[in-house]
Amino acid sequence: MSYMTWDMVVLTEYWLHPPTKVGDNIIIPTPDLDRAKGDLRNVIGVVLEASDNGFYKIGTKHVILQKLYCRNEFDICAQKFLLEEHTCTFVKNISDQTFSWNRPRFL
């Protein structure tokens, strides 16, 4: 049985999830518990800030997400759907039912 060394683990992680740049479009999967049956499965956003330790601040068309995301929590889009200038300045958490634009939620 072969064991991977720490260098191999770091290189594999870098190869699977390369670092992204500010302005790249990304896809964030919405957690199953936070979405209804007809809601969107993914949220499209743009990277607004990238920190030195690998965390990214992400903005969408309607809100800036409060949480900082690691590189393994989102995927990079090939197309440019959203520009950095078109993001909103309103900060909100992704689990506060802000992404159910399809229909209003009732208790």
C-alpha positions as protocol buffer text, in pm:
chain_id: "A"
residue {
  index: 1
  type: MET
  ca { x: 0 y: 0 z: 0 }
}
residue {
  index: 2
  type: SER
  ca { x: 137 y: 337 z: -103 }
}
residue {
  index: 3
  type: TYR
  ca { x: 116 y: 641 z: 121 }
}
residue {
  index: 4
  type: MET
  ca { x: 124 y: 995 z: -11 }
}
residue {
  index: 5
  type: THR
  ca { x: 377 y: 1236 z: 133 }
}
residue {
  index: 6
  type: TRP
  ca { x: 274 y: 1586 z: 239 }
}
residue {
  index: 7
  type: ASP
  ca { x: 429 y: 1736 z: -76 }
}
residue {
  index: 8
  type: MET
  ca { x: 220 y: 1509 z: -295 }
}
residue {
  index: 9
  type: VAL
  ca { x: -98 y: 1606 z: -106 }
}
residue {
  index: 10
  type: VAL
  ca { x: -26 y: 1978 z: -149 }
}
residue {
  index: 11
  type: LEU
  ca { x: 51 y: 1938 z: -520 }
}
residue {
  index: 12
  type: THR
  ca { x: -265 y: 1732 z: -575 }
}
residue {
  index: 13
  type: GLU
  ca { x: -477 y: 1993 z: -397 }
}
residue {
  index: 14
  type: TYR
  ca { x: -315 y: 2271 z: -601 }
}
residue {
  index: 15
  type: TRP
  ca { x: -380 y: 2079 z: -921 }
}
residue {
  index: 16
  type: LEU
  ca { x: -746 y: 2007 z: -837 }
}
residue {
  index: 17
  type: HIS
  ca { x: -821 y: 2357 z: -705 }
}
residue {
  index: 18
  type: PRO
  ca { x: -583 y: 2614 z: -856 }
}
residue {
  index: 19
  type: PRO
  ca { x: -593 y: 2962 z: -700 }
}
residue {
  index: 20
  type: THR
  ca { x: -830 y: 3211 z: -858 }
}
residue {
  index: 21
  type: LYS
  ca { x: -780 y: 3577 z: -937 }
}
residue {
  index: 22
  type: VAL
  ca { x: -986 y: 3882 z: -844 }
}
residue {
  index: 23
  type: GLY
  ca { x: -1257 y: 3927 z: -1106 }
}
residue {
  index: 24
  type: ASP
  ca { x: -1301 y: 3558 z: -1190 }
}
residue {
  index: 25
  type: ASN
  ca { x: -1657 y: 3429 z: -1213 }
}
residue {
  index: 26
  type: ILE
  ca { x: -1735 y: 3137 z: -985 }
}
residue {
  index: 27
  type: ILE
  ca { x: -2017 y: 2896 z: -900 }
}
residue {
  index: 28
  type: ILE
  ca { x: -2110 y: 2833 z: -535 }
}
residue {
  index: 29
  type: PRO
  ca { x: -2337 y: 2535 z: -466 }
}
residue {
  index: 30
  type: THR
  ca { x: -2634 y: 2619 z: -241 }
}
residue {
  index: 31
  type: PRO
  ca { x: -2672 y: 2381 z: 54 }
}
residue {
  index: 32
  type: ASP
  ca { x: -2967 y: 2143 z: 23 }
}
residue {
  index: 33
  type: LEU
  ca { x: -3105 y: 2245 z: 361 }
}
residue {
  index: 34
  type: ASP
  ca { x: -3119 y: 2613 z: 264 }
}
residue {
  index: 35
  type: ARG
  ca { x: -3310 y: 2574 z: -60 }
}
residue {
  index: 36
  type: ALA
  ca { x: -3659 y: 2469 z: -152 }
}
residue {
  index: 37
  type: LYS
  ca { x: -3743 y: 2224 z: -429 }
}
residue {
  index: 38
  type: GLY
  ca { x: -3773 y: 2489 z: -699 }
}
residue {
  index: 39
  type: ASP
  ca { x: -3486 y: 2712 z: -593 }
}
residue {
  index: 40
  type: LEU
  ca { x: -3157 y: 2751 z: -775 }
}
residue {
  index: 41
  type: ARG
  ca { x: -2889 y: 2490 z: -707 }
}
residue {
  index: 42
  type: ASN
  ca { x: -2593 y: 2723 z: -762 }
}
residue {
  index: 43
  type: VAL
  ca { x: -2515 y: 3090 z: -712 }
}
residue {
  index: 44
  type: ILE
  ca { x: -2298 y: 3275 z: -964 }
}
residue {
  index: 45
  type: GLY
  ca { x: -2060 y: 3526 z: -816 }
}
residue {
  index: 46
  type: VAL
  ca { x: -1737 y: 3711 z: -874 }
}
residue {
  index: 47
  type: VAL
  ca { x: -1422 y: 3717 z: -659 }
}
residue {
  index: 48
  type: LEU
  ca { x: -1386 y: 4062 z: -502 }
}
residue {
  index: 49
  type: GLU
  ca { x: -1087 y: 4006 z: -272 }
}
residue {
  index: 50
  type: ALA
  ca { x: -828 y: 3734 z: -229 }
}
residue {
  index: 51
  type: SER
  ca { x: -635 y: 3706 z: 96 }
}
residue {
  index: 52
  type: ASP
  ca { x: -284 y: 3570 z: 134 }
}
residue {
  index: 53
  type: ASN
  ca { x: -398 y: 3267 z: 335 }
}
residue {
  index: 54
  type: GLY
  ca { x: -635 y: 3136 z: 64 }
}
residue {
  index: 55
  type: PHE
  ca { x: -971 y: 3290 z: 153 }
}
residue {
  index: 56
  type: TYR
  ca { x: -1187 y: 3477 z: -96 }
}
residue {
  index: 57
  type: LYS
  ca { x: -1457 y: 3744 z: -58 }
}
residue {
  index: 58
  type: ILE
  ca { x: -1735 y: 3686 z: -311 }
}
residue {
  index: 59
  type: GLY
  ca { x: -2001 y: 3919 z: -445 }
}
residue {
  index: 60
  type: THR
  ca { x: -2312 y: 3846 z: -650 }
}
residue {
  index: 61
  type: LYS
  ca { x: -2545 y: 4070 z: -848 }
}
residue {
  index: 62
  type: HIS
  ca { x: -2761 y: 4136 z: -541 }
}
residue {
  index: 63
  type: VAL
  ca { x: -2539 y: 4089 z: -232 }
}
residue {
  index: 64
  type: ILE
  ca { x: -2183 y: 4051 z: -109 }
}
residue {
  index: 65
  type: LEU
  ca { x: -2155 y: 3726 z: 82 }
}
residue {
  index: 66
  type: GLN
  ca { x: -2057 y: 3764 z: 445 }
}
residue {
  index: 67
  type: LYS
  ca { x: -1860 y: 3440 z: 468 }
}
residue {
  index: 68
  type: LEU
  ca { x: -1506 y: 3408 z: 334 }
}
residue {
  index: 69
  type: TYR
  ca { x: -1473 y: 3102 z: 109 }
}
residue {
  index: 70
  type: CYS
  ca { x: -1187 y: 2854 z: 67 }
}
residue {
  index: 71
  type: ARG
  ca { x: -1088 y: 2750 z: -283 }
}
residue {
  index: 72
  type: ASN
  ca { x: -1242 y: 2404 z: -248 }
}
residue {
  index: 73
  type: GLU
  ca { x: -1590 y: 2549 z: -174 }
}
residue {
  index: 74
  type: PHE
  ca { x: -1651 y: 2687 z: -525 }
}
residue {
  index: 75
  type: ASP
  ca { x: -1572 y: 2620 z: -891 }
}
residue {
  index: 76
  type: ILE
  ca { x: -1439 y: 2862 z: -1153 }
}
residue {
  index: 77
  type: CYS
  ca { x: -1663 y: 2948 z: -1451 }
}
residue {
  index: 78
  type: ALA
  ca { x: -1521 y: 2951 z: -1800 }
}
residue {
  index: 79
  type: GLN
  ca { x: -1750 y: 3236 z: -1909 }
}
residue {
  index: 80
  type: LYS
  ca { x: -1777 y: 3589 z: -1771 }
}
residue {
  index: 81
  type: PHE
  ca { x: -2137 y: 3632 z: -1655 }
}
residue {
  index: 82
  type: LEU
  ca { x: -2079 y: 3906 z: -1399 }
}
residue {
  index: 83
  type: LEU
  ca { x: -1829 y: 4188 z: -1376 }
}
residue {
  index: 84
  type: GLU
  ca { x: -1676 y: 4321 z: -1057 }
}
residue {
  index: 85
  type: GLU
  ca { x: -1837 y: 4662 z: -1113 }
}
residue {
  index: 86
  type: HIS
  ca { x: -2189 y: 4513 z: -1129 }
}
residue {
  index: 87
  type: THR
  ca { x: -2187 y: 4368 z: -778 }
}
residue {
  index: 88
  type: CYS
  ca { x: -2395 y: 4517 z: -499 }
}
residue {
  index: 89
  type: THR
  ca { x: -2254 y: 4666 z: -177 }
}
residue {
  index: 90
  type: PHE
  ca { x: -2514 y: 4498 z: 47 }
}
residue {
  index: 91
  type: VAL
  ca { x: -2361 y: 4228 z: 272 }
}
residue {
  index: 92
  type: LYS
  ca { x: -2572 y: 3919 z: 356 }
}
residue {
  index: 93
  type: ASN
  ca { x: -2527 y: 3558 z: 466 }
}
residue {
  index: 94
  type: ILE
  ca { x: -2601 y: 3287 z: 208 }
}
residue {
  index: 95
  type: SER
  ca { x: -2820 y: 3087 z: 449 }
}
residue {
  index: 96
  type: ASP
  ca { x: -3056 y: 3377 z: 528 }
}
residue {
  index: 97
  type: GLN
  ca { x: -3298 y: 3276 z: 250 }
}
residue {
  index: 98
  type: THR
  ca { x: -3178 y: 3555 z: 21 }
}
residue {
  index: 99
  type: PHE
  ca { x: -3137 y: 3338 z: -285 }
}
residue {
  index: 100
  type: SER
  ca { x: -3498 y: 3222 z: -330 }
}
residue {
  index: 101
  type: TRP
  ca { x: -3592 y: 3463 z: -607 }
}
residue {
  index: 102
  type: ASN
  ca { x: -3828 y: 3214 z: -771 }
}
residue {
  index: 103
  type: ARG
  ca { x: -4112 y: 3258 z: -523 }
}
residue {
  index: 104
  type: PRO
  ca { x: -4178 y: 3422 z: -185 }
}
residue {
  index: 105
  type: ARG
  ca { x: -4139 y: 3209 z: 125 }
}
residue {
  index: 106
  type: PHE
  ca { x: -4427 y: 3173 z: 367 }
}
residue {
  index: 107
  type: LEU
  ca { x: -4416 y: 3026 z: 717 }
}
